[in-house]
């Protein structure tokens, strides 16, 4: 891998056994992703994009082929090693926010720090507050999820995803449960993080959302059918200027 290559897959294959039948979810994916890219992965249901995301996120193992992340041969790792990689190198953002309901925003963001760092309580709080500040929701730190709007909950989820300074952010349909304006606000936040050097991989089926990324990869039938640079990504901050404000 070159010094700028963050992710490399070669011949990445995933086959599921469904009774007597084999389902070929991924058919030999060769792909390089450089540090600092902002990528949208597109594809209809059954195209292979979710399987690919699960492999990138170390949530599943390939049937064949290789996956290197940050110079590490992930496909050769034990379950324990994969858990460490997930905690230390990957930040996850999902369509469902997965916040603990009886835990404040601050405490939700602190959670990853309990497993990966030997930090004092004060250090955890300070780091979590910094993360909440980055996503613009520091003033809601003591609120519980049911006291937050959907957009605010997703900001908390993003703060939790970045609190460990992962090598990349993996976002699975992060705007799927949000209205149009709030979706664009979330994309503005991803663009901000990308501008600060974060590698962002966004999985979406929405073309309007994919246009905020700088590179768009499309899957069909377990293969990449298109991998194109987006020379003129939409700017979420500019789009927000033309959209009506929503009541909180």
C-alpha positions as CSV (number, residue, x, y, z in Angstrom):
1,X,0.0,0.0,0.0
2,X,1.2,3.5,-0.7
3,X,1.6,6.0,2.1
4,X,-1.7,7.6,1.2
5,X,-3.7,4.4,0.7
6,X,-6.0,3.8,3.6
7,X,-8.1,0.9,2.3
8,X,-7.3,-1.7,-0.2
9,X,-9.4,-4.7,-1.2
10,X,-8.3,-7.3,-3.7
11,X,-10.6,-10.0,-5.0
12,X,-12.9,-9.4,-2.0
13,X,-15.7,-12.0,-2.2
14,X,-18.6,-12.9,0.1
15,X,-20.8,-16.0,-0.5
16,X,-23.7,-16.8,1.8
17,X,-25.0,-20.4,2.1
18,X,-28.8,-20.4,2.0
19,X,-29.7,-24.0,2.4
20,X,-28.6,-25.8,-0.8
21,X,-28.0,-22.5,-2.6
22,X,-25.1,-20.1,-2.6
23,X,-25.7,-16.4,-2.8
24,X,-22.8,-14.4,-4.2
25,X,-23.1,-11.1,-2.4
26,X,-19.7,-9.8,-3.5
27,X,-17.9,-11.0,-6.6
28,X,-14.2,-10.1,-6.3
29,X,-14.0,-6.4,-5.4
30,X,-10.7,-4.6,-6.2
31,X,-10.7,-1.1,-4.7
32,X,-8.3,1.5,-3.2
33,X,-9.5,4.3,-1.0
34,X,-7.0,7.0,-0.1
35,X,-6.7,8.8,3.2
36,X,-8.9,11.9,3.3
37,X,-11.4,10.9,0.6
38,X,-15.1,11.5,0.8
39,X,-16.8,8.6,-0.9
40,X,-20.5,7.7,-1.5
41,X,-21.3,4.0,-2.1
42,X,-24.5,3.6,-4.1
43,X,-26.6,0.7,-5.1
44,X,-30.1,-0.8,-4.9
45,X,-31.1,-3.3,-2.3
46,X,-29.3,-6.6,-3.0
47,X,-26.5,-4.8,-4.9
48,X,-23.8,-5.8,-2.4
49,X,-23.2,-2.3,-1.0
50,X,-24.3,-3.3,2.6
51,X,-22.2,-6.5,2.5
52,X,-19.2,-4.4,1.4
53,X,-19.9,-1.9,4.2
54,X,-20.0,-4.7,6.7
55,X,-16.6,-6.0,5.5
56,X,-15.0,-2.6,5.5
57,X,-16.4,-2.1,9.0
58,X,-14.9,-5.4,10.3
59,X,-18.5,-6.5,11.1
60,X,-18.1,-9.6,8.9
61,X,-15.4,-11.6,7.2
62,X,-14.8,-12.2,3.5
63,X,-15.2,-15.6,2.0
64,X,-12.1,-14.9,-0.2
65,X,-9.8,-12.1,-1.1
66,X,-7.9,-9.6,1.0
67,X,-8.7,-6.4,2.9
68,X,-6.0,-4.1,4.2
69,X,-6.8,-1.2,6.5
70,X,-4.2,1.4,7.4
71,X,-1.5,-1.2,6.5
72,X,-3.0,-4.0,8.5
73,X,-4.2,-7.3,6.9
74,X,-7.7,-7.3,8.4
75,X,-8.8,-10.5,6.6
76,X,-6.2,-12.5,8.6
77,X,-7.2,-11.2,12.0
78,X,-8.8,-13.1,14.9
79,X,-12.2,-12.0,16.3
80,X,-10.4,-10.3,19.3
81,X,-8.1,-8.4,16.9
82,X,-11.1,-7.3,14.8
83,X,-12.9,-6.0,17.9
84,X,-9.8,-3.9,18.7
85,X,-9.7,-2.5,15.1
86,X,-13.4,-1.6,15.3
87,X,-13.0,0.3,18.5
88,X,-9.8,2.1,17.6
89,X,-9.9,2.7,13.8
90,X,-13.5,2.9,12.7
91,X,-16.2,5.4,13.6
92,X,-19.8,4.1,12.8
93,X,-22.9,6.2,12.1
94,X,-26.1,4.4,11.4
95,X,-29.6,5.2,10.1
96,X,-31.0,4.4,13.6
97,X,-29.0,6.4,16.0
98,X,-28.5,3.6,18.6
99,X,-28.2,6.0,21.5
100,X,-28.8,4.5,25.0
101,X,-32.1,6.0,26.0
102,X,-31.4,6.5,29.8
103,X,-28.0,8.0,29.2
104,X,-27.2,11.6,28.5
105,X,-25.7,12.8,25.2
106,X,-22.4,13.3,27.0
107,X,-22.4,9.8,28.4
108,X,-23.4,8.3,25.1
109,X,-20.4,9.9,23.5
110,X,-18.1,8.8,26.3
111,X,-18.9,5.1,25.8
112,X,-16.2,4.2,23.2
113,X,-13.6,5.8,25.5
114,X,-14.4,3.2,28.2
115,X,-13.2,0.4,26.0
116,X,-10.2,1.8,24.2
117,X,-8.4,4.3,26.4
118,X,-6.9,4.3,29.8
119,X,-8.4,7.7,30.7
120,X,-9.6,9.3,33.9
121,X,-13.2,10.3,34.2
122,X,-12.3,13.9,33.7
123,X,-10.3,13.1,30.6
124,X,-13.2,11.2,29.2
125,X,-15.6,14.0,29.9
126,X,-13.3,16.6,28.3
127,X,-12.8,14.5,25.2
128,X,-16.5,13.8,24.8
129,X,-17.3,17.5,25.3
130,X,-14.8,18.4,22.6
131,X,-16.4,15.9,20.2
132,X,-19.9,17.3,21.0
133,X,-18.5,20.8,20.3
134,X,-17.2,19.7,16.9
135,X,-20.7,18.6,15.8
136,X,-22.3,21.8,17.3
137,X,-24.3,20.2,20.1
138,X,-22.2,20.9,23.2
139,X,-25.1,22.8,24.7
140,X,-27.2,19.6,24.7
141,X,-24.6,17.5,26.5
142,X,-26.8,16.9,29.6
143,X,-30.0,16.1,27.6
144,X,-31.3,12.6,27.2
145,X,-32.1,11.2,23.7
146,X,-35.9,11.7,24.1
147,X,-35.2,15.4,24.7
148,X,-33.4,15.8,21.4
149,X,-34.7,16.0,17.8
150,X,-33.7,13.4,15.2
151,X,-31.1,15.7,13.8
152,X,-29.6,16.4,17.3
153,X,-29.6,12.6,18.0
154,X,-27.7,12.0,14.8
155,X,-25.2,14.7,15.8
156,X,-24.6,12.9,19.1
157,X,-24.1,9.7,17.2
158,X,-21.6,11.4,15.0
159,X,-19.8,12.8,18.0
160,X,-19.6,9.3,19.5
161,X,-18.2,8.0,16.2
162,X,-15.4,10.5,16.1
163,X,-14.5,10.7,19.8
164,X,-11.7,8.1,19.4
165,X,-10.2,9.9,16.4
166,X,-10.8,6.9,14.0
167,X,-9.0,6.5,10.7
168,X,-12.3,6.6,8.8
169,X,-15.9,7.3,9.4
170,X,-18.4,4.7,8.0
171,X,-21.9,6.1,7.7
172,X,-24.7,3.7,6.7
173,X,-27.8,5.6,5.4
174,X,-27.2,8.3,8.0
175,X,-30.0,10.5,6.6
176,X,-32.5,7.7,6.2
177,X,-34.6,8.8,9.3
178,X,-34.3,12.5,8.8
179,X,-36.3,15.2,6.9
180,X,-34.7,17.0,4.0
181,X,-33.3,20.0,5.8
182,X,-31.9,18.0,8.6
183,X,-30.4,15.6,6.1
184,X,-28.5,18.5,4.5
185,X,-27.4,19.7,7.9
186,X,-25.9,16.3,8.6
187,X,-24.2,16.3,5.2
188,X,-22.8,19.8,6.0
189,X,-21.3,18.2,9.1
190,X,-19.7,15.4,7.1
191,X,-18.3,17.9,4.7
192,X,-16.8,19.9,7.6
193,X,-15.2,16.7,9.1
194,X,-13.9,15.8,5.6
195,X,-12.4,19.3,5.3
196,X,-10.6,18.7,8.5
197,X,-9.0,15.6,7.1
198,X,-11.4,12.9,8.0
199,X,-11.9,10.0,5.6
200,X,-15.7,9.6,5.1
201,X,-17.4,6.6,3.5
202,X,-21.1,7.1,3.1
203,X,-23.4,4.3,2.1
204,X,-26.7,5.6,0.6
205,X,-29.3,4.9,-2.0
206,X,-30.3,8.5,-2.3
207,X,-28.8,10.3,-5.3
208,X,-29.3,13.7,-3.8
209,X,-27.2,12.7,-0.8
210,X,-24.5,11.1,-2.8
211,X,-23.9,14.3,-4.7
212,X,-22.2,15.8,-1.6
213,X,-19.4,13.3,-1.9
214,X,-16.3,13.7,-4.0
215,X,-16.3,10.2,-5.4
216,X,-19.3,8.0,-6.2
217,X,-19.0,4.2,-6.4
218,X,-22.0,2.2,-7.6
219,X,-22.6,-1.5,-6.9
220,X,-24.8,-3.9,-8.8
221,X,-25.1,-7.7,-8.5
222,X,-22.1,-7.8,-6.1
223,X,-19.8,-5.9,-8.5
224,X,-18.7,-2.3,-8.9
225,X,-20.2,-1.0,-12.1
226,X,-19.1,2.6,-11.8
227,X,-16.4,4.4,-9.9
228,X,-16.3,8.1,-10.7
229,X,-14.9,11.3,-9.3
230,X,-17.6,14.0,-8.7
231,X,-15.8,17.1,-9.9
232,X,-18.5,19.5,-8.5
233,X,-19.9,18.2,-5.2
234,X,-22.8,20.0,-3.9
235,X,-22.0,22.3,-0.9
236,X,-24.4,21.6,1.9
237,X,-23.8,24.9,3.7
238,X,-24.8,26.7,0.5
239,X,-27.9,24.5,0.0
240,X,-29.0,25.3,3.6
241,X,-29.1,29.0,2.8
242,X,-32.0,28.4,0.3
243,X,-34.0,26.0,2.6
244,X,-36.6,27.1,5.2
245,X,-35.7,26.8,8.8
246,X,-37.4,24.0,10.8
247,X,-38.9,24.4,14.2
248,X,-37.0,22.5,16.9
